[in-house]
Amino acid sequence: MATDSRRRERFAWVVLAAVALVTCGAVAYSYLSRPPQMGPSEAVFETVDALYTAVRNRDEKRVTECETRFAAYRAGGELPAAAADTLAAVVRQARGGSWDAAAERLYRFMLAQRRDGATDSHPPRPAAGKAKVGKTRP
């Protein structure tokens, strides 16, 4: 009986270790396979959005305009090199005739962006239903 109990306990630890290892592997894969961040620049964000529109419309002229702006952002330090390389790969893919695949790749890139440091020129809007301070009605 005692041997059976030890076997079950050992098996439980092996299963627990395997689950922990698989979980750590999944988290590491998810972290390492994420697209790079493009930074907080609103101009870069708008240009990425314009590139998506250009790729979806298969507009070679607009793609070239976006590519030129990305080069300037990269040179000016507004666009990190890793993100610029990803965007350049999207442009190459589109120019190679894989417009739909390029649009999908760019869409995944856009979804992965965090807007942590984004600068917003507009103040936040007040929540609906909240009374404004300092204004009272008789």
N, CA, C and O atoms as CSV, one atom per row, in Angstrom:
chain,resi,resn,atom,element,x,y,z
A,1,MET,N,N,0.810,-1.198,0.000
A,1,MET,CA,C,0.000,0.000,0.000
A,1,MET,C,C,0.857,1.269,0.000
A,1,MET,O,O,0.580,2.205,-0.749
A,2,ALA,N,N,1.878,1.299,0.822
A,2,ALA,CA,C,2.727,2.483,0.906
A,2,ALA,C,C,3.433,2.738,-0.415
A,2,ALA,O,O,3.648,3.891,-0.788
A,3,THR,N,N,3.795,1.684,-1.122
A,3,THR,CA,C,4.458,1.830,-2.418
A,3,THR,C,C,3.506,2.406,-3.447
A,3,THR,O,O,3.903,3.244,-4.256
A,4,ASP,N,N,2.254,1.970,-3.427
A,4,ASP,CA,C,1.231,2.492,-4.337
A,4,ASP,C,C,1.020,3.990,-4.112
A,4,ASP,O,O,0.874,4.753,-5.067
A,5,SER,N,N,1.005,4.392,-2.879
A,5,SER,CA,C,0.814,5.798,-2.520
A,5,SER,C,C,1.992,6.640,-3.010
A,5,SER,O,O,1.795,7.739,-3.527
A,6,ARG,N,N,3.203,6.134,-2.853
A,6,ARG,CA,C,4.397,6.855,-3.315
A,6,ARG,C,C,4.398,6.975,-4.836
A,6,ARG,O,O,4.782,8.009,-5.383
A,7,ARG,N,N,3.972,5.923,-5.509
A,7,ARG,CA,C,3.921,5.940,-6.969
A,7,ARG,C,C,2.961,7.017,-7.461
A,7,ARG,O,O,3.271,7.764,-8.389
A,8,ARG,N,N,1.802,7.086,-6.834
A,8,ARG,CA,C,0.819,8.107,-7.217
A,8,ARG,C,C,1.349,9.508,-6.942
A,8,ARG,O,O,1.164,10.422,-7.745
A,9,GLU,N,N,1.997,9.663,-5.817
A,9,GLU,CA,C,2.559,10.971,-5.464
A,9,GLU,C,C,3.644,11.375,-6.461
A,9,GLU,O,O,3.680,12.522,-6.907
A,10,ARG,N,N,4.517,10.453,-6.809
A,10,ARG,CA,C,5.582,10.715,-7.775
A,10,ARG,C,C,4.976,11.049,-9.143
A,10,ARG,O,O,5.440,11.965,-9.821
A,11,PHE,N,N,3.952,10.312,-9.541
A,11,PHE,CA,C,3.282,10.568,-10.819
A,11,PHE,C,C,2.657,11.961,-10.825
A,11,PHE,O,O,2.730,12.672,-11.827
A,12,ALA,N,N,2.044,12.350,-9.712
A,12,ALA,CA,C,1.428,13.681,-9.601
A,12,ALA,C,C,2.486,14.771,-9.756
A,12,ALA,O,O,2.235,15.782,-10.412
A,13,TRP,N,N,3.665,14.581,-9.162
A,13,TRP,CA,C,4.733,15.571,-9.276
A,13,TRP,C,C,5.255,15.651,-10.711
A,13,TRP,O,O,5.565,16.736,-11.203
A,14,VAL,N,N,5.348,14.520,-11.369
A,14,VAL,CA,C,5.807,14.504,-12.759
A,14,VAL,C,C,4.803,15.237,-13.650
A,14,VAL,O,O,5.189,16.025,-14.514
A,15,VAL,N,N,3.518,14.973,-13.435
A,15,VAL,CA,C,2.481,15.661,-14.211
A,15,VAL,C,C,2.519,17.155,-13.942
A,15,VAL,O,O,2.429,17.954,-14.875
A,16,LEU,N,N,2.649,17.542,-12.682
A,16,LEU,CA,C,2.722,18.958,-12.319
A,16,LEU,C,C,3.931,19.622,-12.971
A,16,LEU,O,O,3.811,20.735,-13.484
A,17,ALA,N,N,5.085,18.972,-12.963
A,17,ALA,CA,C,6.292,19.524,-13.593
A,17,ALA,C,C,6.101,19.659,-15.098
A,17,ALA,O,O,6.527,20.650,-15.690
A,18,ALA,N,N,5.463,18.668,-15.721
A,18,ALA,CA,C,5.220,18.727,-17.161
A,18,ALA,C,C,4.291,19.886,-17.512
A,18,ALA,O,O,4.531,20.602,-18.485
A,19,VAL,N,N,3.234,20.074,-16.727
A,19,VAL,CA,C,2.304,21.177,-16.963
A,19,VAL,C,C,3.021,22.517,-16.793
A,19,VAL,O,O,2.822,23.435,-17.589
A,20,ALA,N,N,3.855,22.632,-15.756
A,20,ALA,CA,C,4.601,23.868,-15.532
A,20,ALA,C,C,5.565,24.139,-16.686
A,20,ALA,O,O,5.708,25.282,-17.120
A,21,LEU,N,N,6.217,23.106,-17.176
A,21,LEU,CA,C,7.162,23.257,-18.281
A,21,LEU,C,C,6.454,23.682,-19.564
A,21,LEU,O,O,6.939,24.561,-20.277
A,22,VAL,N,N,5.326,23.073,-19.859
A,22,VAL,CA,C,4.553,23.440,-21.053
A,22,VAL,C,C,4.049,24.877,-20.942
A,22,VAL,O,O,4.090,25.626,-21.918
A,23,THR,N,N,3.573,25.263,-19.758
A,23,THR,CA,C,3.094,26.626,-19.543
A,23,THR,C,C,4.220,27.637,-19.734
A,23,THR,O,O,4.035,28.653,-20.404
A,24,CYS,N,N,5.374,27.367,-19.153
A,24,CYS,CA,C,6.518,28.277,-19.321
A,24,CYS,C,C,6.930,28.365,-20.786
A,24,CYS,O,O,7.259,29.445,-21.277
A,25,GLY,N,N,6.912,27.250,-21.472
A,25,GLY,CA,C,7.252,27.245,-22.893
A,25,GLY,C,C,6.275,28.069,-23.711
A,25,GLY,O,O,6.682,28.807,-24.608
A,26,ALA,N,N,4.989,27.949,-23.408
A,26,ALA,CA,C,3.966,28.702,-24.136
A,26,ALA,C,C,4.113,30.198,-23.884
A,26,ALA,O,O,3.978,30.999,-24.809
A,27,VAL,N,N,4.386,30.576,-22.648
A,27,VAL,CA,C,4.567,31.993,-22.321
A,27,VAL,C,C,5.815,32.535,-23.023
A,27,VAL,O,O,5.783,33.632,-23.580
A,28,ALA,N,N,6.905,31.781,-23.000
A,28,ALA,CA,C,8.136,32.220,-23.661
A,28,ALA,C,C,7.925,32.359,-25.171
A,28,ALA,O,O,8.377,33.332,-25.774
A,29,TYR,N,N,7.243,31.396,-25.775
A,29,TYR,CA,C,6.980,31.457,-27.216
A,29,TYR,C,C,6.127,32.679,-27.547
A,29,TYR,O,O,6.397,33.395,-28.511
A,30,SER,N,N,5.109,32.903,-26.746
A,30,SER,CA,C,4.226,34.045,-26.972
A,30,SER,C,C,5.005,35.357,-26.860
A,30,SER,O,O,4.816,36.262,-27.673
A,31,TYR,N,N,5.865,35.460,-25.875
A,31,TYR,CA,C,6.635,36.675,-25.658
A,31,TYR,C,C,7.648,36.897,-26.784
A,31,TYR,O,O,7.799,38.014,-27.279
A,32,LEU,N,N,8.332,35.836,-27.182
A,32,LEU,CA,C,9.393,35.975,-28.178
A,32,LEU,C,C,8.875,36.097,-29.610
A,32,LEU,O,O,9.593,36.594,-30.479
A,33,SER,N,N,7.651,35.656,-29.872
A,33,SER,CA,C,7.128,35.721,-31.234
A,33,SER,C,C,6.266,36.957,-31.480
A,33,SER,O,O,5.693,37.110,-32.558
A,34,ARG,N,N,6.173,37.825,-30.498
A,34,ARG,CA,C,5.412,39.068,-30.650
A,34,ARG,C,C,6.079,40.013,-31.631
A,34,ARG,O,O,7.305,40.122,-31.648
A,35,PRO,N,N,5.292,40.696,-32.448
A,35,PRO,CA,C,5.896,41.712,-33.328
A,35,PRO,C,C,6.492,42.846,-32.488
A,35,PRO,O,O,6.033,43.094,-31.373
A,36,PRO,N,N,7.499,43.529,-33.009
A,36,PRO,CA,C,8.102,44.639,-32.260
A,36,PRO,C,C,7.125,45.807,-32.119
A,36,PRO,O,O,6.181,45.941,-32.899
A,37,GLN,N,N,7.364,46.638,-31.126
A,37,GLN,CA,C,6.524,47.806,-30.889
A,37,GLN,C,C,7.016,48.975,-31.732
A,37,GLN,O,O,8.218,49.143,-31.938
A,38,MET,N,N,6.068,49.786,-32.222
A,38,MET,CA,C,6.437,50.900,-33.097
A,38,MET,C,C,6.653,52.199,-32.330
A,38,MET,O,O,7.033,53.204,-32.931
A,39,GLY,N,N,6.425,52.206,-31.031
A,39,GLY,CA,C,6.665,53.405,-30.246
A,39,GLY,C,C,5.427,54.271,-30.111
A,39,GLY,O,O,4.376,53.947,-30.663
A,40,PRO,N,N,5.546,55.379,-29.375
A,40,PRO,CA,C,4.378,56.197,-29.050
A,40,PRO,C,C,4.035,57.287,-30.060
A,40,PRO,O,O,3.054,58.003,-29.864
A,41,SER,N,N,4.807,57.436,-31.126
A,41,SER,CA,C,4.582,58.537,-32.067
A,41,SER,C,C,3.235,58.419,-32.774
A,41,SER,O,O,2.929,57.402,-33.398
A,42,GLU,N,N,2.455,59.460,-32.664
A,42,GLU,CA,C,1.142,59.496,-33.325
A,42,GLU,C,C,1.312,59.532,-34.843
A,42,GLU,O,O,0.513,58.943,-35.571
A,43,ALA,N,N,2.345,60.218,-35.322
A,43,ALA,CA,C,2.600,60.291,-36.763
A,43,ALA,C,C,2.917,58.907,-37.325
A,43,ALA,O,O,2.448,58.553,-38.406
A,44,VAL,N,N,3.707,58.129,-36.598
A,44,VAL,CA,C,4.026,56.768,-37.038
A,44,VAL,C,C,2.756,55.927,-37.056
A,44,VAL,O,O,2.507,55.177,-38.000
A,45,PHE,N,N,1.959,56.060,-36.001
A,45,PHE,CA,C,0.706,55.294,-35.922
A,45,PHE,C,C,-0.193,55.609,-37.117
A,45,PHE,O,O,-0.756,54.701,-37.729
A,46,GLU,N,N,-0.327,56.880,-37.445
A,46,GLU,CA,C,-1.174,57.282,-38.570
A,46,GLU,C,C,-0.616,56.776,-39.904
A,46,GLU,O,O,-1.377,56.431,-40.808
A,47,THR,N,N,0.705,56.733,-40.019
A,47,THR,CA,C,1.307,56.241,-41.254
A,47,THR,C,C,1.119,54.733,-41.389
A,47,THR,O,O,0.904,54.233,-42.493
A,48,VAL,N,N,1.197,54.010,-40.284
A,48,VAL,CA,C,0.928,52.567,-40.328
A,48,VAL,C,C,-0.516,52.329,-40.748
A,48,VAL,O,O,-0.799,51.429,-41.539
A,49,ASP,N,N,-1.418,53.129,-40.222
A,49,ASP,CA,C,-2.823,53.028,-40.617
A,49,ASP,C,C,-2.985,53.329,-42.111
A,49,ASP,O,O,-3.742,52.654,-42.808
A,50,ALA,N,N,-2.271,54.342,-42.591
A,50,ALA,CA,C,-2.327,54.690,-44.015
A,50,ALA,C,C,-1.744,53.558,-44.868
A,50,ALA,O,O,-2.244,53.278,-45.957
A,51,LEU,N,N,-0.695,52.916,-44.374
A,51,LEU,CA,C,-0.114,51.789,-45.107
A,51,LEU,C,C,-1.124,50.650,-45.208
A,51,LEU,O,O,-1.245,50.012,-46.254
A,52,TYR,N,N,-1.844,50.398,-44.126
A,52,TYR,CA,C,-2.841,49.327,-44.161
A,52,TYR,C,C,-3.894,49.631,-45.233
A,52,TYR,O,O,-4.271,48.752,-46.008
A,53,THR,N,N,-4.359,50.868,-45.270
A,53,THR,CA,C,-5.346,51.269,-46.273
A,53,THR,C,C,-4.769,51.122,-47.681
A,53,THR,O,O,-5.446,50.631,-48.583
A,54,ALA,N,N,-3.525,51.546,-47.865
A,54,ALA,CA,C,-2.886,51.455,-49.178
A,54,ALA,C,C,-2.732,50.001,-49.620
A,54,ALA,O,O,-2.955,49.675,-50.786
A,55,VAL,N,N,-2.355,49.141,-48.694
A,55,VAL,CA,C,-2.178,47.730,-49.041
A,55,VAL,C,C,-3.527,47.095,-49.359
A,55,VAL,O,O,-3.642,46.341,-50.326
A,56,ARG,N,N,-4.547,47.389,-48.561
A,56,ARG,CA,C,-5.875,46.826,-48.825
A,56,ARG,C,C,-6.421,47.289,-50.174
A,56,ARG,O,O,-7.134,46.549,-50.851
A,57,ASN,N,N,-6.076,48.531,-50.561
A,57,ASN,CA,C,-6.537,49.075,-51.843
A,57,ASN,C,C,-5.573,48.780,-52.989
A,57,ASN,O,O,-5.830,49.146,-54.136
A,58,ARG,N,N,-4.469,48.120,-52.672
A,58,ARG,CA,C,-3.441,47.787,-53.675
A,58,ARG,C,C,-2.958,49.032,-54.402
A,58,ARG,O,O,-2.817,49.050,-55.625
A,59,ASP,N,N,-2.710,50.073,-53.615
A,59,ASP,CA,C,-2.306,51.375,-54.149
A,59,ASP,C,C,-0.786,51.534,-54.013
A,59,ASP,O,O,-0.281,51.915,-52.958
A,60,GLU,N,N,-0.083,51.239,-55.086
A,60,GLU,CA,C,1.386,51.264,-55.095
A,60,GLU,C,C,1.935,52.649,-54.736
A,60,GLU,O,O,2.927,52.757,-54.016
A,61,LYS,N,N,1.292,53.703,-55.237
A,61,LYS,CA,C,1.754,55.071,-54.985
A,61,LYS,C,C,1.707,55.387,-53.485
A,61,LYS,O,O,2.664,55.932,-52.935
A,62,ARG,N,N,0.606,55.047,-52.831
A,62,ARG,CA,C,0.464,55.321,-51.388
A,62,ARG,C,C,1.419,54.457,-50.570
A,62,ARG,O,O,1.937,54.900,-49.544
A,63,VAL,N,N,1.649,53.238,-51.018
A,63,VAL,CA,C,2.612,52.373,-50.329
A,63,VAL,C,C,3.999,53.021,-50.359
A,63,VAL,O,O,4.715,53.018,-49.358
A,64,THR,N,N,4.365,53.569,-51.504
A,64,THR,CA,C,5.665,54.239,-51.644
A,64,THR,C,C,5.739,55.470,-50.739
A,64,THR,O,O,6.778,55.730,-50.132
A,65,GLU,N,N,4.649,56.224,-50.647
A,65,GLU,CA,C,4.623,57.401,-49.763
A,65,GLU,C,C,4.833,56.984,-48.309
A,65,GLU,O,O,5.592,57.619,-47.577
A,66,CYS,N,N,4.162,55.926,-47.901
A,66,CYS,CA,C,4.308,55.431,-46.528
A,66,CYS,C,C,5.734,54.961,-46.278
A,66,CYS,O,O,6.306,55.229,-45.222
A,67,GLU,N,N,6.299,54.267,-47.241
A,67,GLU,CA,C,7.668,53.764,-47.116
A,67,GLU,C,C,8.646,54.919,-46.921
A,67,GLU,O,O,9.567,54.831,-46.109
A,68,THR,N,N,8.442,55.999,-47.666
A,68,THR,CA,C,9.299,57.186,-47.545
A,68,THR,C,C,9.173,57.799,-46.148
A,68,THR,O,O,10.174,58.175,-45.538
A,69,ARG,N,N,7.954,57.898,-45.653
A,69,ARG,CA,C,7.748,58.446,-44.304
A,69,ARG,C,C,8.382,57.559,-43.246
A,69,ARG,O,O,8.973,58.062,-42.290
A,70,PHE,N,N,8.267,56.227,-43.404
A,70,PHE,CA,C,8.883,55.314,-42.430
A,70,PHE,C,C,10.392,55.503,-42.379
A,70,PHE,O,O,10.991,55.468,-41.304
A,71,ALA,N,N,11.006,55.703,-43.541
A,71,ALA,CA,C,12.454,55.926,-43.584
A,71,ALA,C,C,12.819,57.195,-42.804
A,71,ALA,O,O,13.806,57.217,-42.069
A,72,ALA,N,N,12.015,58.247,-42.970
A,72,ALA,CA,C,12.268,59.496,-42.239
A,72,ALA,C,C,12.057,59.297,-40.737
A,72,ALA,O,O,12.844,59.801,-39.936
A,73,TYR,N,N,11.018,58.579,-40.348
A,73,TYR,CA,C,10.773,58.322,-38.924
A,73,TYR,C,C,11.910,57.518,-38.312
A,73,TYR,O,O,12.342,57.781,-37.190
A,74,ARG,N,N,12.385,56.539,-39.065
A,74,ARG,CA,C,13.484,55.707,-38.561
A,74,ARG,C,C,14.739,56.553,-38.386
A,74,ARG,O,O,15.419,56.460,-37.364
A,75,ALA,N,N,15.043,57.380,-39.389
A,75,ALA,CA,C,16.224,58.241,-39.322
A,75,ALA,C,C,16.116,59.247,-38.182
A,75,ALA,O,O,17.117,59.599,-37.558
A,76,GLY,N,N,14.898,59.705,-37.916
A,76,GLY,CA,C,14.680,60.679,-36.855
A,76,GLY,C,C,14.518,60.067,-35.471
A,76,GLY,O,O,14.351,60.793,-34.491
A,77,GLY,N,N,14.564,58.764,-35.380
A,77,GLY,CA,C,14.465,58.098,-34.084
A,77,GLY,C,C,13.046,57.893,-33.581
A,77,GLY,O,O,12.852,57.460,-32.445
A,78,GLU,N,N,12.056,58.195,-34.403
A,78,GLU,CA,C,10.659,58.013,-33.982
A,78,GLU,C,C,10.170,56.585,-34.156
A,78,GLU,O,O,9.215,56.172,-33.498
A,79,LEU,N,N,10.818,55.825,-35.039
A,79,LEU,CA,C,10.410,54.461,-35.338
A,79,LEU,C,C,11.575,53.528,-35.039
A,79,LEU,O,O,12.616,53.616,-35.689
A,80,PRO,N,N,11.416,52.633,-34.063
A,80,PRO,CA,C,12.498,51.697,-33.738
A,80,PRO,C,C,12.869,50.822,-34.943
A,80,PRO,O,O,12.022,50.513,-35.781
A,81,ALA,N,N,14.121,50.435,-35.015
A,81,ALA,CA,C,14.636,49.674,-36.155
A,81,ALA,C,C,13.879,48.366,-36.378
A,81,ALA,O,O,13.572,48.017,-37.518
A,82,ALA,N,N,13.579,47.647,-35.310
A,82,ALA,CA,C,12.893,46.357,-35.457
A,82,ALA,C,C,11.505,46.542,-36.072
A,82,ALA,O,O,11.092,45.761,-36.930
A,83,ALA,N,N,10.793,47.573,-35.634
A,83,ALA,CA,C,9.466,47.841,-36.197
A,83,ALA,C,C,9.588,48.311,-37.640
A,83,ALA,O,O,8.778,47.936,-38.488
A,84,ALA,N,N,10.601,49.134,-37.924
A,84,ALA,CA,C,10.820,49.607,-39.294
A,84,ALA,C,C,11.125,48.427,-40.221
A,84,ALA,O,O,10.661,48.398,-41.361
A,85,ASP,N,N,11.897,47.464,-39.741
A,85,ASP,CA,C,12.208,46.278,-40.540
A,85,ASP,C,C,10.950,45.461,-40.822
A,85,ASP,O,O,10.771,44.953,-41.929
A,86,THR,N,N,10.086,45.337,-39.828
A,86,THR,CA,C,8.831,44.606,-40.023
A,86,THR,C,C,7.958,45.296,-41.063
A,86,THR,O,O,7.383,44.640,-41.932
A,87,LEU,N,N,7.863,46.609,-40.974
A,87,LEU,CA,C,7.054,47.364,-41.932
A,87,LEU,C,C,7.650,47.296,-43.340
A,87,LEU,O,O,6.913,47.228,-44.324
A,88,ALA,N,N,8.974,47.314,-43.436
A,88,ALA,CA,C,9.632,47.182,-44.734
A,88,ALA,C,C,9.336,45.807,-45.343
A,88,ALA,O,O,9.166,45.684,-46.556
A,89,ALA,N,N,9.276,44.786,-44.501
A,89,ALA,CA,C,8.957,43.440,-44.991
A,89,ALA,C,C,7.521,43.386,-45.518
A,89,ALA,O,O,7.241,42.699,-46.500
A,90,VAL,N,N,6.623,44.109,-44.865
A,90,VAL,CA,C,5.233,44.175,-45.342
A,90,VAL,C,C,5.190,44.845,-46.708
A,90,VAL,O,O,4.488,44.383,-47.607
A,91,VAL,N,N,5.933,45.927,-46.866
A,91,VAL,CA,C,5.978,46.645,-48.145
A,91,VAL,C,C,6.532,45.729,-49.243
A,91,VAL,O,O,5.984,45.674,-50.343
A,92,ARG,N,N,7.626,45.006,-48.938
A,92,ARG,CA,C,8.209,44.083,-49.927
A,92,ARG,C,C,7.207,42.991,-50.314
A,92,ARG,O,O,7.092,42.619,-51.482
A,93,GLN,N,N,6.493,42.491,-49.315
A,93,GLN,CA,C,5.511,41.437,-49.575
A,93,GLN,C,C,4.396,41.951,-50.492
A,93,GLN,O,O,3.976,41.255,-51.416
A,94,ALA,N,N,3.927,43.160,-50.234
A,94,ALA,CA,C,2.878,43.748,-51.071
A,94,ALA,C,C,3.391,43.972,-52.489
A,94,ALA,O,O,2.710,43.651,-53.463
A,95,ARG,N,N,4.582,44.519,-52.595
A,95,ARG,CA,C,5.156,44.774,-53.926
A,95,ARG,C,C,5.414,43.478,-54.690
A,95,ARG,O,O,5.444,43.465,-55.920
A,96,GLY,N,N,5.598,42.401,-53.952
A,96,GLY,CA,C,5.804,41.109,-54.582
A,96,GLY,C,C,4.513,40.488,-55.089
A,96,GLY,O,O,4.521,39.405,-55.674
A,97,GLY,N,N,3.398,41.188,-54.858
A,97,GLY,CA,C,2.118,40.704,-55.357
A,97,GLY,C,C,1.256,40.004,-54.327
A,97,GLY,O,O,0.120,39.631,-54.621
A,98,SER,N,N,1.778,39.819,-53.122
A,98,SER,CA,C,1.012,39.152,-52.056
A,98,SER,C,C,0.287,40.196,-51.211
A,98,SER,O,O,0.546,40.327,-50.015
A,99,TRP,N,N,-0.611,40.928,-51.837
A,99,TRP,CA,C,-1.306,42.031,-51.174
A,99,TRP,C,C,-2.120,41.557,-49.973
A,99,TRP,O,O,-2.066,42.172,-48.908
A,100,ASP,N,N,-2.865,40.478,-50.134
A,100,ASP,CA,C,-3.705,39.996,-49.034
A,100,ASP,C,C,-2.865,39.495,-47.869
A,100,ASP,O,O,-3.184,39.759,-46.710
A,101,ALA,N,N,-1.793,38.773,-48.173
A,101,ALA,CA,C,-0.909,38.280,-47.116
A,101,ALA,C,C,-0.231,39.450,-46.405
A,101,ALA,O,O,-0.059,39.420,-45.186
A,102,ALA,N,N,0.152,40.476,-47.157
A,102,ALA,CA,C,0.773,41.662,-46.552
A,102,ALA,C,C,-0.220,42.390,-45.647
A,102,ALA,O,O,0.140,42.852,-44.564
A,103,ALA,N,N,-1.459,42.486,-46.092
A,103,ALA,CA,C,-2.485,43.143,-45.273
A,103,ALA,C,C,-2.709,42.364,-43.977
A,103,ALA,O,O,-2.846,42.961,-42.909
A,104,GLU,N,N,-2.745,41.046,-44.069
A,104,GLU,CA,C,-2.931,40.213,-42.869
A,104,GLU,C,C,-1.749,40.358,-41.912
A,104,GLU,O,O,-1.933,40.463,-40.700
A,105,ARG,N,N,-0.549,40.363,-42.458
A,105,ARG,CA,C,0.648,40.529,-41.632
A,105,ARG,C,C,0.645,41.889,-40.941
A,105,ARG,O,O,0.956,41.991,-39.755
A,106,LEU,N,N,0.293,42.925,-41.689
A,106,LEU,CA,C,0.244,44.266,-41.113
A,106,LEU,C,C,-0.855,44.363,-40.058
A,106,LEU,O,O,-0.668,45.014,-39.030
A,107,TYR,N,N,-1.989,43.726,-40.301
A,107,TYR,CA,C,-3.088,43.726,-39.335
A,107,TYR,C,C,-2.632,43.087,-38.015
A,107,TYR,O,O,-2.914,43.616,-36.940
A,108,ARG,N,N,-1.930,41.953,-38.098
A,108,ARG,CA,C,-1.423,41.302,-36.874
A,108,ARG,C,C,-0.416,42.205,-36.156
A,108,ARG,O,O,-0.400,42.277,-34.927
A,109,PHE,N,N,0.420,42.889,-36.934
A,109,PHE,CA,C,1.383,43.827,-36.361
A,109,PHE,C,C,0.650,44.937,-35.608
A,109,PHE,O,O,1.022,45.291,-34.490
A,110,MET,N,N,-0.387,45.476,-36.231
A,110,MET,CA,C,-1.151,46.572,-35.621
A,110,MET,C,C,-1.859,46.114,-34.346
A,110,MET,O,O,-1.906,46.853,-33.363
A,111,LEU,N,N,-2.406,44.902,-34.358
A,111,LEU,CA,C,-3.102,44.394,-33.172
A,111,LEU,C,C,-2.161,44.214,-31.987
A,111,LEU,O,O,-2.579,44.336,-30.835
A,112,ALA,N,N,-0.906,43.928,-32.264
A,112,ALA,CA,C,0.054,43.658,-31.193
A,112,ALA,C,C,0.614,44.931,-30.558
A,112,ALA,O,O,1.366,44.855,-29.586
A,113,GLN,N,N,0.263,46.080,-31.086
A,113,GLN,CA,C,0.822,47.327,-30.572
A,113,GLN,C,C,0.160,47.739,-29.272
A,113,GLN,O,O,-1.059,47.669,-29.117
A,114,ARG,N,N,1.003,48.172,-28.340
A,114,ARG,CA,C,0.518,48.747,-27.074
A,114,ARG,C,C,0.664,50.260,-27.200
A,114,ARG,O,O,1.667,50.754,-27.715
A,115,ARG,N,N,-0.297,50.959,-26.746
A,115,ARG,CA,C,-0.268,52.423,-26.857
A,115,ARG,C,C,0.072,53.042,-25.509
A,115,ARG,O,O,-0.484,54.080,-25.152
A,116,ASP,N,N,0.982,52.417,-24.750
A,116,ASP,CA,C,1.341,52.874,-23.404
A,116,ASP,C,C,1.814,54.316,-23.369
A,116,ASP,O,O,1.363,55.096,-22.531
A,117,GLY,N,N,2.710,54.673,-24.259
A,117,GLY,CA,C,3.292,56.006,-24.221
A,117,GLY,C,C,2.681,56.962,-25.207
A,117,GLY,O,O,3.260,58.013,-25.485
A,118,ALA,N,N,1.533,56.632,-25.743
A,118,ALA,CA,C,0.929,57.474,-26.777
A,118,ALA,C,C,0.612,58.851,-26.222
A,118,ALA,O,O,0.137,59.003,-25.096
A,119,THR,N,N,0.886,59.834,-27.038
A,119,THR,CA,C,0.559,61.198,-26.653
A,119,THR,C,C,-0.756,61.567,-27.307
A,119,THR,O,O,-0.967,61.304,-28.491
A,120,ASP,N,N,-1.629,62.169,-26.542
A,120,ASP,CA,C,-2.944,62.533,-27.053
A,120,ASP,C,C,-3.121,64.022,-26.866
A,120,ASP,O,O,-2.970,64.541,-25.760
A,121,SER,N,N,-3.440,64.707,-27.941
A,121,SER,CA,C,-3.593,66.156,-27.864
A,121,SER,C,C,-4.957,66.558,-27.317
A,121,SER,O,O,-5.178,67.731,-27.017
A,122,HIS,N,N,-5.866,65.610,-27.185
A,122,HIS,CA,C,-7.199,65.907,-26.685
A,122,HIS,C,C,-7.335,65.437,-25.244
A,122,HIS,O,O,-6.904,64.333,-24.912
A,123,PRO,N,N,-7.935,66.270,-24.374
A,123,PRO,CA,C,-8.145,65.819,-22.999
A,123,PRO,C,C,-9.202,64.721,-22.975
A,123,PRO,O,O,-10.028,64.644,-23.884
A,124,PRO,N,N,-9.190,63.875,-21.955
A,124,PRO,CA,C,-10.190,62.809,-21.887
A,124,PRO,C,C,-11.594,63.385,-21.763
A,124,PRO,O,O,-11.799,64.417,-21.125
A,125,ARG,N,N,-12.549,62.715,-22.375
A,125,ARG,CA,C,-13.936,63.163,-22.302
A,125,ARG,C,C,-14.527,62.754,-20.963
A,125,ARG,O,O,-14.188,61.699,-20.427
A,126,PRO,N,N,-15.415,63.592,-20.420
A,126,PRO,CA,C,-16.049,63.213,-19.156
A,126,PRO,C,C,-16.970,62.018,-19.382
A,126,PRO,O,O,-17.555,61.850,-20.452
A,127,ALA,N,N,-17.079,61.206,-18.355
A,127,ALA,CA,C,-17.939,60.022,-18.447
A,127,ALA,C,C,-19.395,60.463,-18.566
A,127,ALA,O,O,-19.798,61.480,-18.001
A,128,ALA,N,N,-20.162,59.693,-19.300
A,128,ALA,CA,C,-21.576,60.002,-19.505
A,128,ALA,C,C,-22.326,59.956,-18.178
A,128,ALA,O,O,-22.104,59.068,-17.355
A,129,GLY,N,N,-23.195,60.902,-17.989
A,129,GLY,CA,C,-24.038,60.896,-16.797
A,129,GLY,C,C,-23.424,61.583,-15.591
A,129,GLY,O,O,-24.080,61.690,-14.554
A,130,LYS,N,N,-22.196,62.048,-15.692
A,130,LYS,CA,C,-21.543,62.714,-14.559
A,130,LYS,C,C,-21.843,64.209,-14.614
A,130,LYS,O,O,-21.814,64.818,-15.683
A,131,ALA,N,N,-22.125,64.780,-13.477
A,131,ALA,CA,C,-22.396,66.206,-13.400
A,131,ALA,C,C,-21.080,66.964,-13.474
A,131,ALA,O,O,-20.061,66.502,-12.961
A,132,LYS,N,N,-21.102,68.134,-14.113
A,132,LYS,CA,C,-19.908,68.960,-14.207
A,132,LYS,C,C,-19.760,69.744,-12.908
A,132,LYS,O,O,-20.730,70.288,-12.380
A,133,VAL,N,N,-18.547,69.792,-12.410
A,133,VAL,CA,C,-18.279,70.489,-11.158
A,133,VAL,C,C,-18.341,71.982,-11.416
A,133,VAL,O,O,-17.862,72.466,-12.441
A,134,GLY,N,N,-18.934,72.709,-10.481
A,134,GLY,CA,C,-18.992,74.161,-10.567
A,134,GLY,C,C,-20.225,74.685,-11.267
A,134,GLY,O,O,-20.479,75.889,-11.226
A,135,LYS,N,N,-20.979,73.853,-11.888
A,135,LYS,CA,C,-22.192,74.292,-12.573
A,135,LYS,C,C,-23.386,73.675,-11.849
A,135,LYS,O,O,-23.528,72.454,-11.776
A,136,THR,N,N,-24.216,74.526,-11.329
A,136,THR,CA,C,-25.413,74.031,-10.653
A,136,THR,C,C,-26.612,74.737,-11.214
A,136,THR,O,O,-26.527,75.877,-11.671
A,137,ARG,N,N,-27.714,74.064,-11.178
A,137,ARG,CA,C,-28.956,74.666,-11.632
A,137,ARG,C,C,-29.789,75.036,-10.425
A,137,ARG,O,O,-29.774,74.327,-9.419
A,138,PRO,N,N,-30.521,76.144,-10.512
A,138,PRO,CA,C,-31.361,76.562,-9.372
A,138,PRO,C,C,-32.571,75.673,-9.208
A,138,PRO,O,O,-33.375,75.887,-8.301
